[in-house]
Structure formats: structure tokens, C-alpha cells
Amino acid sequence: MLVLVAQFFLAASGAFDTAPNEESFQPHRALGGGIVLIAVLVTVVAAIARMPGRLIGMSGLVAGLALVQFLIKGIATALDGASGGLVFGLHAVNGLVIVAVTGRILRQARQLSGPATPARQAS
């Protein structure tokens, strides 16, 4: 989750640079690639650890959504102009979806790692 917050920070710092250009977003792009790798690694580790299928699936979903970010950027760049700007808006919306899914993964993982409730004894 902290990496995602850093990603939003880097996007904003690139957008609000004194002269925003492609170079201004290089740290944002680089971390985006790192997020894809982290998400894939988390998915593999969750599968190896035999986590519940829902957690494995949501981890894979984060990896897929992170890849979609690159696709959105490519489509928006190809369209250019006003329609490209509208498509680029999906990049931010998809980023928020990634944050939401990651938050849900964290909550469910915390529940799994919490203290086990003691079993009731039969009377």
C-alpha cells in the first residue's frame, strides 16, 4: 500500500512539474513496472503458501490491473487530443481500483494472521 501511495505522489510530482513532459513521469513509470513485479511475486508467494483462493485471485487481479495501466497509457497516447485525455482519465480511476483491491487484500490477510478464536468445548 505504501508503494501505491508513492506512485500517486510520483504521478502528481510529474504532472505539477514546472515543465511537465515525458521525462517528468519517468520515476512514475519505473515504479509502475516495479508494482507489476511486486504484485506477481505476491501472487506466487500466496499460492505457494496455500492462502485462500480469494486472496490469491485478488493478488493476481492487482497484477492484471497494473498491466492495464500500461495499456491505458498506450491507447491514450495513440489517440492523442481530447479523446486521448479522456482515456487517460481511466488511468487514475484504475489506480484507485488498484488501491481498493490492495486495501481489501490487506484487511483479509490481517484477519487470517489475527489470533485464533478458541474452540468451544462440547458439553
Buried (B, 14 or more C-beta within 10 A) or exposed (E): EEEBEBBBEBBEBBEEEEEEEEEBBEBBBEBBEBBBEBBBEBBBEBBEEEBEEEBBEBBBBBBBBBBBBBEBBEBBEEBEEEEBEEBBEBBEEBBEBBBEBBEBBEEBBEEEEEEEEEEEEEE
